Amino acid sequence: MTIHKFISNIIGTFNKSSQNITPELIITALILINRLKTLNPNCRGSGSSGHRLLLAALMLASKTMMDDTYDNSEWAYVSAGLFGVGEVNQMEIEFLALIDYQVFVSPGEWMDFAGNIENKAREY
């Protein structure tokens, strides 16, 4: 499955439920992915790494930002069958370890990151 189709499926599944993927959630997930890359500059992926990173980052962002969020079996379902619950559990554990359990995103960090995205968008 292409990453585009994967993202569309996740957003569509969320939007059919009582939860939504908000821009704030997406930006927080991107911050977590950026944090992973900053803390592990030599980390390289392959194959479905993009799908795994995105799902794990969205899952952690959701779990830290929302009072009522999906459990890991629901995240496995959202993955459109790409990953089972065991794999989702493993992705969460590995992602947390790679970011040294630093899931908190301060308002200032969030605003800076969002501002950088806006500035880059204006350049295009």
C-alpha positions as CSV (number, residue, x, y, z in Angstrom):
1,M,0.0,0.0,0.0
2,T,1.4,3.4,-0.9
3,I,2.0,5.9,1.9
4,H,-0.7,8.2,0.3
5,K,-3.3,5.4,0.4
6,F,-2.2,4.5,4.0
7,I,-2.7,8.1,5.2
8,S,-6.0,8.4,3.4
9,N,-7.2,5.2,5.0
10,I,-6.2,6.3,8.5
11,I,-7.9,9.7,8.1
12,G,-11.0,8.1,6.6
13,T,-11.2,5.5,9.4
14,F,-10.8,8.2,12.1
15,N,-13.4,10.5,10.5
16,K,-16.0,7.7,10.5
17,S,-15.6,7.3,14.3
18,S,-16.2,9.8,17.0
19,Q,-12.5,10.9,16.8
20,N,-10.8,13.0,14.1
21,I,-7.3,13.4,13.0
22,T,-6.7,17.1,13.6
23,P,-3.9,19.3,12.2
24,E,-2.7,19.5,15.8
25,L,-2.4,15.7,16.1
26,I,-0.6,15.5,12.7
27,I,1.9,18.2,13.7
28,T,2.5,16.6,17.0
29,A,3.2,13.3,15.2
30,L,5.6,15.0,12.9
31,I,7.4,16.5,15.9
32,L,7.8,13.0,17.4
33,I,9.2,11.7,14.1
34,N,11.6,14.6,13.9
35,R,12.6,14.0,17.5
36,L,13.3,10.3,16.6
37,K,15.5,11.4,13.7
38,T,17.3,14.0,15.8
39,L,18.1,11.5,18.6
40,N,19.0,8.8,16.1
41,P,20.6,10.4,13.1
42,N,22.1,7.2,11.8
43,C,18.8,5.3,12.0
44,R,17.7,4.0,8.6
45,G,14.5,2.3,7.6
46,S,13.4,0.1,4.8
47,G,10.2,-1.2,3.2
48,S,7.3,-0.3,5.3
49,S,9.3,1.9,7.7
50,G,7.4,5.1,6.7
51,H,4.1,3.4,7.4
52,R,5.4,2.1,10.7
53,L,6.8,5.5,11.8
54,L,3.7,7.4,10.8
55,L,1.4,4.9,12.6
56,A,3.5,4.8,15.8
57,A,3.8,8.6,15.8
58,L,0.1,9.2,15.3
59,M,-0.7,6.6,17.9
60,L,1.6,8.2,20.5
61,A,0.5,11.7,19.7
62,S,-3.1,10.6,20.1
63,K,-2.4,8.9,23.3
64,T,-0.7,11.9,24.8
65,M,-3.2,14.5,23.5
66,M,-6.6,12.9,23.7
67,D,-8.5,11.7,26.7
68,D,-10.3,9.0,24.8
69,T,-8.2,7.4,22.0
70,Y,-7.9,4.1,20.2
71,D,-6.3,1.1,21.9
72,N,-3.6,-0.8,20.0
73,S,-6.1,-3.3,18.5
74,E,-8.0,-0.4,17.0
75,W,-4.7,1.0,15.6
76,A,-4.0,-2.3,14.0
77,Y,-7.5,-2.1,12.4
78,V,-6.7,1.5,11.2
79,S,-3.6,0.2,9.5
80,A,-5.9,-1.6,7.0
81,G,-4.5,-5.0,7.8
82,L,-0.8,-4.0,7.2
83,F,0.0,-4.6,10.9
84,G,-1.3,-6.9,13.5
85,V,-1.8,-6.0,17.2
86,G,1.6,-7.6,18.1
87,E,3.4,-5.5,15.5
88,V,1.6,-2.3,16.7
89,N,2.6,-3.1,20.2
90,Q,6.2,-3.6,19.1
91,M,6.2,-0.4,17.0
92,E,5.0,1.6,20.1
93,I,7.7,0.1,22.3
94,E,10.5,0.7,19.8
95,F,9.4,4.2,19.0
96,L,9.2,5.1,22.6
97,A,12.7,3.7,23.2
98,L,14.1,5.6,20.2
99,I,12.7,8.9,21.5
100,D,13.9,8.1,25.0
101,Y,10.3,8.2,26.2
102,Q,10.2,12.0,25.5
103,V,6.6,12.3,24.3
104,F,5.8,15.7,25.8
105,V,5.7,18.5,23.2
106,S,5.7,22.0,24.8
107,P,3.4,24.7,23.4
108,G,6.5,26.6,22.3
109,E,8.0,23.7,20.5
110,W,4.7,23.0,18.8
111,M,4.3,26.6,17.7
112,D,7.9,26.8,16.4
113,F,7.5,23.6,14.4
114,A,4.1,24.6,13.0
115,G,5.6,28.0,12.1
116,N,8.4,26.3,10.2
117,I,5.8,24.3,8.2
118,E,3.9,27.4,7.3
119,N,7.1,29.2,6.2
120,K,8.1,26.2,4.1
121,A,4.6,26.1,2.5
122,R,4.9,29.8,1.6
123,E,8.1,29.1,-0.3
124,Y,6.2,26.8,-2.6
